Amino acid sequence: MNSNENKETNNVSNQQEINTKANAFAQEAFTNGSFDNNNKISKIKFILPVVLVLVTILGIGGFWLTKNPKKIFNKFVSEGFAYLYQNMSTNNLETIGGKGSFSYDISVNDASVKDILDIFNGITMDYEYKVDYKDKRMMLDLSSKYKNEDLIALSMYTKDSKAYVLLKDVYDKYLVSDIEGYDNLFSNSNNNEDIKTILQSVEKALNKSVTNDDFKTSTETIKINGKEVKTTKNSLVINNESYGRIFKKFSNALLDDDKFIEAVSKLSGDSKENLKESLKASMSEDVSLNNTEIIFSIYTKGLTNDIVKFALDVESNNTIVNLALTKTDSNKYDLAIGQNGIDMIIGSINIDKKSDNERTINLELNMQNILNIKLMTNYSIASNVEFNDLDVSDNINYEELSSSEAEEISNKLMATKGLAELINNINELFGLNEEENNIF
């Protein structure tokens, strides 16, 4: 073996080692910031979902020994779409279940609304749920407290296009109502391959629609945890000159993708012919950004291009709006939204892994020291949980409640300490009397 072959073999070996480390780092990031890959759980609505997706993508880590910004962006998009699919997929799952809690604290400098916020800051909620995809059933137990006193507790069970709600310790019959489009709530469990096809097609179309000339690279020093960090800023620039070309290439790539057209047709119910005509029509239009420039930037550091920051800048009519998300620790991220160099909103997201299936998320946002929002939630989730049927035969349609039954429910609700105190505080604040707050 000659020296060139030895060198190439060593390069391949080094590259494989780097890839292994990068993939291990990516796995750690996913388990710190999202569900484990084996769980493949969907249907969970996170706080600020777009930001949390970016948080997860930021944790992906290294993209090997490349200085090509387009390759870095392609890998960024690929890993992002893979994350979306993994957490939307319900393949091979008959049931899922989970539980969690939620609380918040909102404060303002405006005295006129401070008292209102102080009232509602005392509300906390706990929940537990199960979803049965096979037999199309759902369960939800929800309990809430106001200043540590019981507020409202209910159980809900859905089956055969009906919802059955039990107000615990208030009314001993299930209140039943019809649910329109009930089967659609479970439709995503049957179209995972179509969703995967669409995501893969969009990823390929994005790759085809941009060129190396649409990217630029620069060296930039940023601050992370108060320390200066030297990074490479990889930016995709979209402006008046490039937008029309990118848009038409993107649309044309989707038009030529028969699998994409078929998958969208299945999900939307529209014919493949109509979808193709819509894409052709959009390509024939003269599209423009109207003197707006959009810059997507990924900041990386080190030989393996560890991602440490994502930024979006939009400039139009001499106004620049920007969003930045910076990774400050293995499970913490700083968020900033600004305009013309002034931070309008700053905050942080902390995702703490308690176990393989349990997370605690703390989100804090501050708007120019005028408004401060703190959201605290923890949740756990599991797949293929036991789902026992409920006896809901003792029920009544809520529209058929008699006046005496409605009054009984109202009186028992008002006797709940937490709800009574909450309504009393609202009465005092707004000068209302008891009759004006009768919920029936």
Secondary structure, DSSP 4 states (H G I P E B T S, - for coil): --HHHHHHHHHHHHHHHHHHHHHHHHHHHHHHHS--TTT-------SSHHHHHHHHHHTT----S---HHHHHHHHHHHHHHHHHHHH--TT-SEEEEEEEEEEEEEES-HHHHHHHHHHTTEEEEEEEEEETTTTEEEEEEEEEETTEEEEEEEEEEETTEEEEEETTT-SSEEEEE-TTGGGGGGGGG-HHHHHHHHHHHHHHHHHH--GGGEEEEEEEEEETTEEEEEEEEEEEE-HHHHHHHHHHHHHHHHT-HHHHHHHHHHH---HHHHHHHHHHHHHS----SSEEEEEEEEEETTTTEEEEEEEEEEETTEEEEEEEEEEETTEEEEEEEETTEEEEEEEEEEEEEETTEEEEEEEEEETTTEEEEEEEEEEEEES---------SEEEGGG--HHHHHHHHHHHHTSHHHHHHHHHHHHHHT--SGGG---
